[in-house]
C-alpha cells in the first residue's frame, strides 16, 4: 500500500495532531509517509503492520519502520532521528527516566489534545 519504509499513523480528526503531522512532514523532508488512521480500513492498517487496528491507533500515534512498531513516546523518539535539526539531541530521549517523563507527557497530550486546538 505505502511505498515508504517509514510510516506514521496518527489521528487525522484532531486539529492539534494534524498541525503536528504537517510539521513532522516538513521537518523529515518527506522521509516518512504520514497517514490518518481514519482514512484506512482495518485491512489496510493490518497491511502496514500486523498488530495495527483502529482501536490501537485511536489510543496513540504509531510509527512503523522496517517492520518494527513504535507507539506513543517511542514513535516520537524514532522520529527525532529523521529530523535534521533535532537528530543531534535525540540521545537525550534515551537518558534514564526520560522515557517515563515522555510517556507521561504523551498521556497528557492524548487526554487534552482536543483543548489544544
C-alpha positions as CSV (number, residue, x, y, z in Angstrom):
1,X,0.0,0.0,0.0
2,X,2.6,2.6,1.1
3,X,5.9,2.5,-0.6
4,X,7.9,4.3,2.1
5,X,9.9,2.3,4.7
6,X,8.7,4.6,7.5
7,X,5.0,5.2,8.2
8,X,3.5,7.4,10.9
9,X,-0.2,6.6,11.7
10,X,-1.9,9.4,13.6
11,X,-5.4,10.8,14.4
12,X,-6.4,12.9,11.4
13,X,-9.6,14.2,13.1
14,X,-7.7,16.3,15.7
15,X,-6.5,19.8,14.8
16,X,-3.5,19.6,17.1
17,X,-2.5,16.2,15.7
18,X,-2.9,17.4,12.1
19,X,-0.7,20.5,12.7
20,X,1.9,18.3,14.3
21,X,1.8,15.8,11.4
22,X,2.3,18.7,8.9
23,X,5.3,20.0,10.9
24,X,6.8,16.4,11.1
25,X,6.3,16.1,7.3
26,X,8.2,19.3,6.7
27,X,11.0,18.5,9.2
28,X,11.6,15.0,8.0
29,X,11.6,16.2,4.4
30,X,9.1,13.6,3.3
31,X,11.2,10.6,4.5
32,X,8.1,9.4,6.4
33,X,4.7,8.5,5.0
34,X,2.1,10.2,7.3
35,X,-1.4,8.8,7.2
36,X,-4.6,9.3,9.3
37,X,-5.9,6.0,10.6
38,X,-9.4,7.3,9.9
39,X,-8.8,7.1,6.2
40,X,-7.7,3.5,6.4
41,X,-9.6,0.3,6.9
42,X,-8.6,-2.4,9.4
43,X,-7.3,-4.5,6.5
44,X,-5.1,-1.6,5.2
45,X,-3.8,-1.0,8.8
46,X,-3.0,-4.7,9.1
47,X,-1.1,-4.5,5.8
48,X,1.1,-1.7,7.3
49,X,1.8,-3.8,10.4
50,X,0.2,-7.0,11.6
51,X,-0.6,-5.5,15.1
52,X,-2.3,-2.3,13.9
53,X,-6.1,-1.8,14.2
54,X,-8.3,1.2,14.7
55,X,-8.5,0.8,18.5
56,X,-4.7,0.7,18.9
57,X,-4.3,3.7,16.6
58,X,-7.0,5.7,18.4
59,X,-5.1,5.2,21.6
60,X,-1.8,6.7,20.5
61,X,0.3,7.6,17.5
62,X,2.1,4.6,15.8
63,X,5.4,4.7,13.9
64,X,6.3,1.8,11.7
65,X,9.8,1.5,10.4
66,X,11.4,-1.6,8.8
67,X,8.6,-3.8,10.2
68,X,9.0,-2.5,13.8
69,X,6.2,-0.8,15.6
70,X,6.9,2.1,17.9
71,X,3.9,3.5,19.9
72,X,3.5,6.9,21.5
73,X,6.7,8.4,23.0
74,X,8.8,5.7,21.3
75,X,7.4,6.9,18.0
76,X,8.5,10.4,18.8
77,X,11.9,9.2,19.8
78,X,12.4,7.4,16.5
79,X,11.1,10.4,14.5
80,X,13.7,12.7,16.1
81,X,16.4,10.7,14.3
82,X,14.8,11.7,11.0
83,X,14.7,15.4,11.6
84,X,17.9,17.2,10.6
85,X,17.9,19.9,13.4
86,X,16.8,17.6,16.1
87,X,18.7,14.4,15.5
88,X,21.8,15.7,17.3
89,X,19.7,15.9,20.5
90,X,17.9,12.6,20.1
91,X,20.3,10.8,22.5
92,X,18.7,12.9,25.3
93,X,15.5,10.9,24.9
94,X,17.4,7.7,25.9
95,X,18.6,9.0,29.2
96,X,17.4,7.3,32.4
97,X,13.9,8.3,33.5
98,X,13.3,10.4,30.3
99,X,11.0,7.6,28.8
100,X,8.8,7.8,31.9
101,X,8.5,11.6,31.6
102,X,7.9,11.2,27.8
103,X,5.2,8.6,28.3
104,X,3.5,10.9,30.9
105,X,3.7,13.8,28.6
106,X,2.2,11.8,25.7
107,X,-0.6,10.6,28.1
108,X,-1.4,14.2,29.0
109,X,-1.3,15.3,25.3
110,X,-3.6,12.5,24.4
111,X,-6.0,13.4,27.2
112,X,-6.1,17.2,26.5
113,X,-5.4,17.4,22.8
114,X,-8.9,18.5,21.9
115,X,-8.5,21.5,24.1
116,X,-5.2,22.4,22.5
117,X,-6.8,23.1,19.1
